[in-house]
Amino acid sequence: MLKPSSLSHLCLRRSFLRLSSTLASNVEVKGKGNEKGEGRRKSRYAPSSAAVLNGRIMEGETFQATITFALASSPSMNYVNWATTFSTLGKFKNKKTNTDEFKKLIKEFEAKLDGGLKWIPIREVASVAQSFRYLGVDSYKFREFINSNAEEITTSGNPRSLADITLIYKEAGGEYFEEMERKEVVKLMCEGRVSNVAKYVAGVAKIGSKVPVLARVMDEEKVVEKFVRAHPQDLSTTVFGMARLGHEVPKFLEALGQKDVVDRIAGAYPEDISNTIWSFAAYGYKSPHLIEAITQREEVTQKIIGGREVDISRTIFALQKLEVEVPASLKEALRLKKAKRKNTKLMKEGAVDLPFKRGVSPVVIEQNLKLRELQKSKDWSGMLRYAAKRFEGFDHVNWTTLFSELGKFRFEGKKIAEDENFKKLLGEFEGVLEKEGLRWMDVRGIANVMHGLGLLRVESAVALAFVEDNCGTIVEEASAKEIADIANCYACLKFEGTELWGAIRAEKVVEKIMAGKVRNQTFVIWSAATLGHKVSLLAEALEEEAAIENMLGGEKHRVPVNLTNQLWALEAMGRGESMGRMVEAALKE
């Protein structure tokens, strides 16, 4: 005998089989027709041409490929296809919206808008509005289309559609906002889903549209009760928007300040926490639960510290306005974030030679900035004292900066080499370098260190041995400048370094050097000649007509230096006759 559960399973299975059979019979072509297939009845479930086109649009592998396909298919595209096209384009990371093809696509869509809401329903209007926001498209004709149909859109549109449309506006005014400010429309929005209310409030706050009735509706009891159970992100977005608009909503604020609501906000993103406390401060409302969470609960404080600079800054500002003591860790985090931003700016301007890798801690960045600040003030002794106190927390980036910046005091090299702090720091660096190797110090870093030591005329047996042992990897990964810096260091220290020069003689390395700047070529060939090494391939390359013309056509103030040093180096290697003749000919011309 079957169990009740087995019977129900059997009944469900039979029902499913009957349904499958019915669907299959509908999809199958009915009637045999003749041999050519004429007279067959088409399936009721066969996909329409618009649906097929939609599938093809969504299959676009790149932003440009999707645009090209849409332009080719535009005559047969309906409103759904256009909405799908823009939503698909909005999902790509690399969006090039300034191309002629993209502009043409927008114009073709705008031309279709002449058909009004009879051609495109409100739901698709909202979809296009959302996509335009993601793509950064500012279409005057699209906004005018919305304004001209404002009454019908606000009357027939659902809250989600209205919220999406509101977000594309960059300034208030027009028929659409006149309709959106009506009490019945605002009430419809606020009684809908909280996520749509949040988007709507964010939209009107962004453009400064006051919507006076919004404050009264948002402070109604049933709206407040609904928000208490909402997602923290929607809560913070809404209260932040209301604070920016300056609307008084005492019941709404009191509800958000409750412990259970605060606990949910404190567990959200740093942006949500900072926006909420800033909004409370704007109203002068002290929520003891939120203040306690930020100042007393370590996990919440650390979450804010891990956020953006604006989140930390906004939180500190709010606490100060509410006359609450700001945790020292928040102040320190803000200082380090500012230091990082300053360093990034310097790096973009080309004032910082060493780019920081992603993931470098703010402490490392602060230490680097301090070392550079001391170097600019010409205080090498202060640099060494500072480094001697902080070296235990030094990353490879800090060690690189220390020695490369000290190299700028090359005329003080003897004094620096005799300094006790320098001796201590060099010993510590050598110990870490020996232990960690290239997995700790990258090629660019070791090149900068060697360059600094060479300028100071300080010989580090450990650093030189490290380069010799790893020269194959170093010259393979290094740029022409980095190879030149290391070669110049060898020449300054009069260190022969047979392994390094053997690696430099490789054809690929010579090609890399010749592809670099003339000054780097000069450094390498001069260093080789100084140490008595012959780098035949490099010498031959420098004697070629193209290389000589490149040198003579370079920076005018460097031509004599490069020319003199290269001629001397080639003559020291028993070469240079062809270059001499070429130079004489060039000077005569």
Secondary structure per residue as TSV (DSSP state, phi and psi in degrees):
chain	resnum	aa	ss	phi	psi
A	1	M	-	360.0	135.9
A	2	L	-	-79.5	144.0
A	3	K	-	-74.2	156.5
A	4	P	H	-54.4	-39.6
A	5	S	H	-63.9	-36.5
A	6	S	H	-68.9	-37.9
A	7	L	H	-63.4	-45.3
A	8	S	H	-63.7	-37.9
A	9	H	H	-63.9	-40.5
A	10	L	H	-66.0	-42.2
A	11	C	H	-62.7	-43.4
A	12	L	H	-62.5	-41.4
A	13	R	H	-63.4	-43.1
A	14	R	H	-65.0	-40.7
A	15	S	H	-61.9	-41.8
A	16	F	H	-63.3	-42.3
A	17	L	H	-65.0	-39.6
A	18	R	H	-63.8	-43.4
A	19	L	H	-63.2	-43.5
A	20	S	H	-61.4	-40.7
A	21	S	H	-64.7	-41.0
A	22	T	H	-63.8	-45.7
A	23	L	H	-62.8	-40.9
A	24	A	H	-63.6	-40.1
A	25	S	H	-68.1	-30.7
A	26	N	H	-72.5	-36.5
A	27	V	H	-75.4	-32.9
A	28	E	S	-64.4	148.1
A	29	V	-	-75.4	125.5
A	30	K	B	-97.7	142.0
A	31	G	S	85.0	127.7
A	32	K	-	-70.7	-37.2
A	33	G	-	68.8	-172.9
A	34	N	-	-87.0	-173.6
A	35	E	T	-64.3	-29.4
A	36	K	T	-80.7	-4.1
A	37	G	-	89.9	5.1
A	38	E	T	-74.1	146.9
A	39	G	T	89.5	0.5
A	40	R	-	-79.7	146.8
A	41	R	B	-86.2	133.9
A	42	K	-	-74.9	150.5
A	43	S	-	-69.2	142.1
A	44	R	T	-70.3	-22.3
A	45	Y	T	-103.1	9.8
A	46	A	-	-66.0	135.6
A	47	P	-	-66.1	142.6
A	48	S	-	-74.6	165.6
A	49	S	H	-63.8	-34.0
A	50	A	H	-65.4	-39.9
A	51	A	H	-66.5	-40.8
A	52	V	H	-62.5	-42.6
A	53	L	H	-63.9	-39.7
A	54	N	H	-58.6	-45.0
A	55	G	H	-60.6	-41.0
A	56	R	H	-65.9	-38.7
A	57	I	H	-63.3	-45.2
A	58	M	H	-69.8	-15.7
A	59	E	T	-82.6	-4.1
A	60	G	-	-55.7	126.3
A	61	E	-	-83.4	-26.9
A	62	T	S	-133.6	165.3
A	63	F	H	-59.3	-48.0
A	64	Q	H	-67.3	-39.6
A	65	A	H	-63.1	-37.8
A	66	T	H	-65.8	-41.2
A	67	I	H	-63.6	-46.5
A	68	T	H	-59.4	-44.5
A	69	F	H	-65.5	-41.7
A	70	A	H	-64.1	-40.6
A	71	L	H	-64.0	-40.1
A	72	A	H	-68.0	-30.8
A	73	S	H	-98.4	-3.2
A	74	S	G	-54.4	-35.8
A	75	P	G	-60.0	-30.7
A	76	S	G	-102.4	7.5
A	77	M	-	-84.9	135.6
A	78	N	-	-100.1	-174.9
A	79	Y	H	-59.9	-35.1
A	80	V	H	-65.3	-42.8
A	81	N	H	-62.5	-40.6
A	82	W	H	-65.1	-44.4
A	83	A	H	-61.4	-41.7
A	84	T	H	-64.5	-39.5
A	85	T	H	-58.9	-49.5
A	86	F	H	-70.6	-36.4
A	87	S	H	-67.6	-35.8
A	88	T	H	-67.0	-43.0
A	89	L	H	-63.1	-34.7
A	90	G	H	-67.9	-16.6
A	91	K	T	-86.5	-15.0
A	92	F	-	-76.3	143.9
A	93	K	S	-74.6	-45.9
A	94	N	S	-90.6	95.5
A	95	K	-	-105.0	110.7
A	96	K	-	-104.0	90.5
A	97	T	T	-93.3	3.8
A	98	N	T	-99.2	10.3
A	99	T	S	-81.5	156.9
A	100	D	H	-63.6	-36.3
A	101	E	H	-65.2	-42.0
A	102	F	H	-66.1	-42.3
A	103	K	H	-62.1	-37.4
A	104	K	H	-64.9	-39.6
A	105	L	H	-61.9	-43.4
A	106	I	H	-63.0	-42.4
A	107	K	H	-64.0	-39.2
A	108	E	H	-65.4	-38.5
A	109	F	H	-66.5	-43.3
A	110	E	H	-61.0	-35.3
A	111	A	H	-63.9	-33.4
A	112	K	H	-69.2	-23.0
A	113	L	G	-66.5	-14.2
A	114	D	G	-61.4	-19.7
A	115	G	G	-75.0	-7.7
A	116	G	H	66.5	-162.7
A	117	L	H	-70.9	-9.7
A	118	K	H	-72.0	-27.9
A	119	W	H	-88.2	-42.3
A	120	I	S	-125.2	120.1
A	121	P	-	-68.6	164.4
A	122	I	H	-61.0	-38.4
A	123	R	H	-59.5	-41.5
A	124	E	H	-74.3	-29.2
A	125	V	H	-60.2	-44.2
A	126	A	H	-64.8	-39.7
A	127	S	H	-62.3	-44.1
A	128	V	H	-65.3	-39.7
A	129	A	H	-59.8	-44.6
A	130	Q	H	-62.6	-43.4
A	131	S	H	-65.4	-40.5
A	132	F	H	-61.3	-36.1
A	133	R	H	-65.2	-43.9
A	134	Y	H	-64.7	-36.2
A	135	L	H	-84.4	-11.4
A	136	G	T	73.4	28.7
A	137	V	-	-87.2	127.3
A	138	D	-	-112.5	93.3
A	139	S	-	-102.9	108.8
A	140	Y	H	-62.4	-41.7
A	141	K	H	-65.3	-36.0
A	142	F	H	-66.8	-41.5
A	143	R	H	-66.1	-38.9
A	144	E	H	-64.8	-35.9
A	145	F	H	-61.3	-42.9
A	146	I	H	-65.8	-44.2
A	147	N	H	-61.7	-40.7
A	148	S	H	-70.4	-20.1
A	149	N	T	-115.3	23.2
A	150	A	H	-58.0	-45.3
A	151	E	H	-61.8	-46.3
A	152	E	H	-67.2	-38.5
A	153	I	H	-65.1	-47.2
A	154	T	H	-72.0	-25.8
A	155	T	H	-80.8	-42.8
A	156	S	H	-98.9	-19.3
A	157	G	S	-73.9	149.4
A	158	N	-	-85.6	164.5
A	159	P	H	-55.8	-37.4
A	160	R	H	-64.1	-44.8
A	161	S	H	-62.0	-43.2
A	162	L	H	-64.5	-38.5
A	163	A	H	-64.4	-44.8
A	164	D	H	-63.3	-38.9
A	165	I	H	-68.8	-40.0
A	166	T	H	-58.8	-37.2
A	167	L	T	-68.8	-15.1
A	168	I	T	-84.0	-13.1
A	169	Y	-	-79.6	138.2
A	170	K	S	-105.1	-8.2
A	171	E	S	-152.2	151.8
A	172	A	-	-77.5	169.6
A	173	G	-	111.1	166.0
A	174	G	S	94.9	167.1
A	175	E	H	-63.4	-33.9
A	176	Y	H	-62.0	-45.3
A	177	F	H	-74.6	-27.4
A	178	E	H	-62.1	-41.3
A	179	E	H	-70.0	-40.1
A	180	M	H	-68.1	-18.8
A	181	E	T	-88.4	-4.2
A	182	R	S	-66.6	142.8
A	183	K	H	-58.5	-42.4
A	184	E	H	-65.7	-33.0
A	185	V	H	-71.9	-44.7
A	186	V	H	-61.8	-40.9
A	187	K	H	-64.1	-41.7
A	188	L	H	-60.0	-43.1
A	189	M	H	-63.8	-50.0
A	190	C	H	-71.0	-21.3
A	191	E	T	-91.6	-1.2
A	192	G	S	-85.8	-160.0
A	193	R	-	-65.6	143.1
A	194	V	H	-61.2	-37.3
A	195	S	H	-61.5	-35.2
A	196	N	H	-73.2	-36.8
A	197	V	H	-62.2	-43.1
A	198	A	H	-60.2	-44.7
A	199	K	H	-64.6	-40.9
A	200	Y	H	-64.0	-47.2
A	201	V	H	-63.6	-41.6
A	202	A	H	-61.3	-39.4
A	203	G	H	-65.5	-47.3
A	204	V	H	-72.1	-31.2
A	205	A	H	-69.1	-37.5
A	206	K	H	-61.4	-38.1
A	207	I	H	-99.3	-1.6
A	208	G	T	77.4	23.2
A	209	S	-	-80.9	113.9
A	210	K	-	-65.0	-41.5
A	211	V	-	46.6	73.4
A	212	P	T	-52.4	-36.3
A	213	V	H	-69.1	-16.7
A	214	L	H	-60.9	-40.7
A	215	A	H	-61.9	-43.7
A	216	R	H	-65.2	-42.5
A	217	V	H	-68.6	-42.5
A	218	M	H	-66.4	-23.9
A	219	D	T	-93.7	5.0
A	220	E	S	-70.5	147.6
A	221	E	H	-59.7	-44.2
A	222	K	H	-69.3	-31.3
A	223	V	H	-70.2	-42.7
A	224	V	H	-62.1	-44.5
A	225	E	H	-59.3	-38.1
A	226	K	H	-68.1	-39.1
A	227	F	H	-69.8	-30.7
A	228	V	H	-58.6	-30.4
A	229	R	T	-95.2	3.6
A	230	A	S	-78.9	171.5
A	231	H	-	-69.4	140.9
A	232	P	H	-54.9	-36.7
A	233	Q	H	-64.5	-40.1
A	234	D	H	-68.1	-37.8
A	235	L	H	-61.9	-50.3
A	236	S	H	-65.7	-39.6
A	237	T	H	-62.6	-42.2
A	238	T	H	-69.0	-49.1
A	239	V	H	-67.2	-32.4
A	240	F	H	-66.0	-42.3
A	241	G	H	-65.7	-42.0
A	242	M	H	-64.6	-38.0
A	243	A	H	-66.7	-39.4
A	244	R	H	-65.9	-33.1
A	245	L	H	-78.6	-17.7
A	246	G	T	77.8	22.9
A	247	H	-	-81.4	134.1
A	248	E	-	-83.1	119.1
A	249	V	-	-137.0	71.2
A	250	P	H	-60.2	-42.8
A	251	K	H	-65.2	-39.7
A	252	F	H	-63.2	-43.8
A	253	L	H	-65.4	-44.5
A	254	E	H	-61.1	-38.8
A	255	A	H	-66.4	-39.8
A	256	L	H	-71.1	-21.4
A	257	G	T	-84.8	-2.2
A	258	Q	S	-65.4	152.5
A	259	K	H	-60.7	-45.1
A	260	D	H	-65.6	-34.7
A	261	V	H	-71.2	-42.9
A	262	V	H	-60.9	-40.5
A	263	D	H	-60.1	-37.7
A	264	R	H	-71.5	-38.8
A	265	I	H	-66.5	-40.7
A	266	A	H	-64.7	-22.8
A	267	G	T	-91.7	1.7
A	268	A	S	-89.6	-159.0
A	269	Y	-	-77.1	157.6
A	270	P	H	-54.8	-38.0
A	271	E	H	-61.1	-39.2
A	272	D	H	-68.0	-40.4
A	273	I	H	-65.3	-48.4
A	274	S	H	-66.0	-39.9
A	275	N	H	-63.9	-38.5
A	276	T	H	-69.0	-47.6
A	277	I	H	-66.9	-34.7
A	278	W	H	-64.6	-41.7
A	279	S	H	-64.9	-42.7
A	280	F	H	-60.5	-41.8
A	281	A	H	-65.9	-36.7
A	282	A	H	-61.8	-33.2
A	283	Y	H	-88.2	-8.3
A	284	G	T	72.4	24.3
A	285	Y	-	-98.1	118.7
A	286	K	-	-93.1	109.0
A	287	S	-	-94.6	106.1
A	288	P	H	-58.8	-33.7
A	289	H	H	-69.3	-42.1
A	290	L	H	-72.0	-39.0
A	291	I	H	-62.7	-43.4
A	292	E	H	-63.3	-41.5
A	293	A	H	-60.8	-43.0
A	294	I	H	-74.0	-40.2
A	295	T	H	-92.2	-25.7
A	296	Q	H	-108.6	-27.5
A	297	R	-	-93.1	113.7
A	298	E	H	-59.0	-39.7
A	299	E	H	-66.1	-32.5
A	300	V	H	-73.3	-43.5
A	301	T	H	-59.0	-45.3
A	302	Q	H	-65.6	-32.8
A	303	K	H	-64.6	-42.8
A	304	I	H	-65.7	-41.5
A	305	I	H	-59.8	-34.7
A	306	G	T	-77.8	-4.0
A	307	G	S	-85.3	-160.8
A	308	R	-	-80.9	165.8
A	309	E	H	-60.1	-40.0
A	310	V	H	-65.1	-32.8
A	311	D	H	-66.9	-43.7
A	312	I	H	-66.6	-45.6
A	313	S	H	-61.4	-43.1
A	314	R	H	-64.9	-39.7
A	315	T	H	-65.8	-45.1
A	316	I	H	-62.7	-43.9
A	317	F	H	-58.9	-44.3
A	318	A	H	-64.4	-44.8
A	319	L	H	-63.2	-40.5
A	320	Q	H	-66.0	-38.9
A	321	K	H	-66.5	-33.7
A	322	L	T	-84.8	4.7
A	323	E	T	58.7	45.4
A	324	V	-	-112.5	138.9
A	325	E	-	-65.6	127.5
A	326	V	-	-83.5	129.7
A	327	P	-	-57.2	138.7
A	328	A	H	-60.1	-33.1
A	329	S	H	-64.4	-33.9
A	330	L	H	-68.7	-41.9
A	331	K	H	-62.8	-43.8
A	332	E	H	-64.1	-41.1
A	333	A	H	-62.7	-40.4
A	334	L	H	-65.2	-40.8
A	335	R	H	-61.5	-41.8
A	336	L	H	-70.7	-36.7
A	337	K	H	-63.5	-39.9
A	338	K	H	-65.9	-38.1
A	339	A	H	-63.5	-40.3
A	340	K	H	-65.2	-41.9
A	341	R	H	-65.0	-39.4
A	342	K	H	-63.3	-41.7
A	343	N	H	-65.6	-39.9
A	344	T	H	-62.5	-40.1
A	345	K	H	-63.4	-44.5
A	346	L	H	-61.6	-39.1
A	347	M	H	-64.7	-41.0
A	348	K	H	-65.8	-33.9
A	349	E	T	-81.0	-4.8
A	350	G	T	83.0	10.9
A	351	A	-	-83.8	-12.4
A	352	V	-	-116.1	124.3
A	353	D	S	-75.9	-37.2
A	354	L	S	-100.3	108.5
A	355	P	-	-73.0	140.9
A	356	F	-	-82.8	138.0
A	357	K	-	-72.2	154.3
A	358	R	T	-63.8	133.9
A	359	G	T	100.3	-4.0
A	360	V	-	-67.9	134.9
A	361	S	-	-71.7	154.0
A	362	P	H	-59.4	-31.4
A	363	V	H	-62.6	-43.9
A	364	V	H	-60.8	-42.6
A	365	I	H	-63.9	-43.3
A	366	E	H	-61.5	-42.6
A	367	Q	H	-64.3	-39.9
A	368	N	H	-62.2	-44.6
A	369	L	H	-63.2	-37.5
A	370	K	H	-65.7	-42.9
A	371	L	H	-61.3	-42.0
A	372	R	H	-69.2	-36.0
A	373	E	H	-63.2	-43.0
A	374	L	H	-66.4	-36.3
A	375	Q	H	-66.0	-41.3
A	376	K	H	-64.8	-30.2
A	377	S	T	-85.2	8.3
A	378	K	T	61.5	32.4
A	379	D	-	-109.5	78.4
A	380	W	H	-68.9	-31.5
A	381	S	H	-66.3	-39.9
A	382	G	H	-65.0	-37.3
A	383	M	H	-58.6	-46.2
A	384	L	H	-67.9	-39.0
A	385	R	H	-64.8	-44.0
A	386	Y	H	-61.8	-46.2
A	387	A	H	-65.7	-36.2
A	388	A	H	-64.7	-29.3
A	389	K	H	-82.6	-27.3
A	390	R	H	-109.1	-4.4
A	391	F	G	-59.2	-24.9
A	392	E	G	-63.8	-26.1
A	393	G	G	-100.5	12.0
A	394	F	-	-73.2	136.8
A	395	D	-	-94.4	172.9
A	396	H	H	-59.3	-29.1
A	397	V	H	-64.3	-42.8
A	398	N	H	-66.5	-40.9
A	399	W	H	-62.5	-43.1
A	400	T	H	-59.9	-47.5
A	401	T	H	-62.8	-41.8
A	402	L	H	-56.5	-53.6
A	403	F	H	-73.8	-36.1
A	404	S	H	-69.1	-36.1
A	405	E	H	-73.4	-35.8
A	406	L	H	-64.1	-31.5
A	407	G	G	-59.7	-21.8
A	408	K	G	-73.5	-11.6
A	409	F	G	-99.4	43.0
A	410	R	G	-61.7	-27.3
A	411	F	G	-76.6	-10.7
A	412	E	G	-106.0	15.6
A	413	G	H	-54.4	-41.5
A	414	K	H	-65.7	-43.9
A	415	K	H	-64.6	-41.8
A	416	I	H	-63.4	-43.8
A	417	A	H	-62.3	-28.8
A	418	E	H	-88.7	-8.9
A	419	D	-	-69.4	134.7
A	420	E	H	-64.8	-38.0
A	421	N	H	-63.9	-38.8
A	422	F	H	-64.8	-44.4
A	423	K	H	-59.7	-42.0
A	424	K	H	-64.0	-45.8
A	425	L	H	-65.8	-41.5
A	426	L	H	-62.7	-40.3
A	427	G	H	-63.3	-42.1
A	428	E	H	-64.2	-43.5
A	429	F	H	-62.0	-44.8
A	430	E	H	-61.0	-37.5
A	431	G	H	-64.3	-44.4
A	432	V	H	-68.5	-40.4
A	433	L	H	-62.7	-42.5
A	434	E	H	-63.6	-38.8
A	435	K	H	-77.0	-44.9
A	436	E	H	-95.0	-34.3
A	437	G	G	68.5	-152.0
A	438	L	G	-70.7	-16.0
A	439	R	G	-74.0	-16.9
A	440	W	T	-102.2	-50.6
A	441	M	S	-102.3	117.6
A	442	D	-	-78.3	173.8
A	443	V	H	-63.2	-42.9
A	444	R	H	-63.8	-38.7
A	445	G	H	-62.4	-47.4
A	446	I	H	-65.5	-34.4
A	447	A	H	-64.5	-41.6
A	448	N	H	-67.2	-39.2
A	449	V	H	-63.0	-47.9
A	450	M	H	-63.2	-38.4
A	451	H	H	-61.5	-45.0
A	452	G	H	-63.6	-45.1
A	453	L	H	-64.4	-37.4
A	454	G	H	-63.9	-43.0
A	455	L	H	-64.5	-34.8
A	456	L	H	-79.7	-10.5
A	457	R	T	59.3	40.8
A	458	V	-	-107.3	120.1
A	459	E	-	-93.7	120.7
A	460	S	-	-110.2	107.4
A	461	A	H	-59.7	-36.3
A	462	V	H	-67.7	-46.4
A	463	A	H	-64.7	-41.4
A	464	L	H	-65.5	-41.6
A	465	A	H	-65.3	-36.2
A	466	F	H	-62.5	-44.5
A	467	V	H	-64.6	-42.7
A	468	E	H	-61.9	-42.1
A	469	D	H	-69.6	-30.3
A	470	N	T	-113.8	19.9
A	471	C	H	-62.4	-32.5
A	472	G	H	-60.6	-49.0
A	473	T	H	-66.9	-40.3
A	474	I	H	-63.0	-51.1
A	475	V	H	-69.6	-24.6
A	476	E	H	-71.7	-41.4
A	477	E	H	-91.4	-22.0
A	478	A	S	-74.3	156.0
A	479	S	-	-83.7	173.3
A	480	A	H	-60.6	-38.7
A	481	K	H	-65.0	-42.8
A	482	E	H	-66.0	-39.2
A	483	I	H	-63.4	-42.9
A	484	A	H	-63.2	-39.8
A	485	D	H	-62.8	-43.1
A	486	I	H	-68.8	-43.1
A	487	A	H	-61.1	-41.7
A	488	N	H	-64.7	-36.8
A	489	C	H	-61.5	-45.0
A	490	Y	H	-57.8	-43.1
A	491	A	H	-67.9	-41.7
A	492	C	H	-62.6	-36.8
A	493	L	H	-90.3	-2.8
A	494	K	T	55.0	43.0
A	495	F	-	-103.6	119.2
A	496	E	-	-62.5	-49.1
A	497	G	-	56.2	65.1
A	498	T	H	-61.2	-35.1
A	499	E	H	-65.7	-45.0
A	500	L	H	-61.9	-46.2
A	501	W	H	-68.5	-30.2
A	502	G	H	-63.9	-38.9
A	503	A	H	-70.9	-36.1
A	504	I	H	-67.4	-26.8
A	505	R	T	-69.0	-13.9
A	506	A	S	-61.4	144.8
A	507	E	H	-59.9	-43.0
A	508	K	H	-63.7	-36.9
A	509	V	H	-69.4	-41.6
A	510	V	H	-61.8	-42.2
A	511	E	H	-60.8	-40.0
A	512	K	H	-64.2	-43.0
A	513	I	H	-64.0	-42.5
A	514	M	H	-69.4	-23.9
A	515	A	H	-79.9	-12.6
A	516	G	S	-87.1	-165.1
A	517	K	-	-74.0	155.9
A	518	V	H	-62.1	-38.6
A	519	R	H	-62.5	-34.1
A	520	N	H	-69.4	-38.5
A	521	Q	H	-61.1	-41.8
A	522	T	H	-63.9	-45.1
A	523	F	H	-58.2	-44.4
A	524	V	H	-67.1	-49.4
A	525	I	H	-68.0	-37.2
A	526	W	H	-65.9	-43.3
A	527	S	H	-62.7	-42.1
A	528	A	H	-61.5	-45.7
A	529	A	H	-66.1	-37.7
A	530	T	H	-60.2	-38.2
A	531	L	T	-91.0	0.3
A	532	G	T	81.4	20.6
A	533	H	-	-95.5	145.5
A	534	K	-	-108.3	119.3
A	535	V	-	-112.5	83.2
A	536	S	H	-59.3	-46.3
A	537	L	H	-60.6	-41.7
A	538	L	H	-67.8	-40.2
A	539	A	H	-62.4	-44.2
A	540	E	H	-62.5	-41.6
A	541	A	H	-64.2	-38.2
A	542	L	H	-70.2	-23.9
A	543	E	T	-85.0	-7.3
A	544	E	S	-69.7	149.8
A	545	E	H	-57.8	-42.0
A	546	A	H	-63.2	-39.8
A	547	A	H	-66.9	-40.1
A	548	I	H	-67.1	-43.2
A	549	E	H	-62.6	-37.6
A	550	N	H	-63.4	-41.4
A	551	M	H	-67.4	-46.1
A	552	L	H	-67.8	-25.4
A	553	G	T	-93.2	7.1
A	554	G	S	-81.5	-158.9
A	555	E	-	-59.0	125.1
A	556	K	T	-58.5	-40.6
A	557	H	T	-72.0	-16.7
A	558	R	T	-100.0	-12.0
A	559	V	H	-57.8	-49.8
A	560	P	H	-59.7	-39.7
A	561	V	H	-65.9	-49.8
A	562	N	H	-61.5	-43.5
A	563	L	H	-63.0	-49.1
A	564	T	H	-60.9	-47.5
A	565	N	H	-67.5	-39.5
A	566	Q	H	-68.0	-42.0
A	567	L	H	-61.1	-44.5
A	568	W	H	-61.8	-44.6
A	569	A	H	-64.3	-43.8
A	570	L	H	-67.1	-37.9
A	571	E	H	-66.0	-37.6
A	572	A	H	-64.1	-26.5
A	573	M	T	-91.7	6.6
A	574	G	T	80.3	23.9
A	575	R	-	-129.8	-168.5
A	576	G	-	108.0	-5.2
A	577	E	H	-64.3	-44.8
A	578	S	H	-64.6	-38.3
A	579	M	H	-66.3	-41.3
A	580	G	H	-59.1	-43.1
A	581	R	H	-64.9	-42.3
A	582	M	H	-63.2	-40.7
A	583	V	H	-67.0	-42.6
A	584	E	H	-59.0	-44.4
A	585	A	H	-62.7	-41.4
A	586	A	H	-65.8	-39.5
A	587	L	H	-68.2	-35.3
A	588	K	H	-65.1	-39.9
A	589	E	-	-65.8	360.0
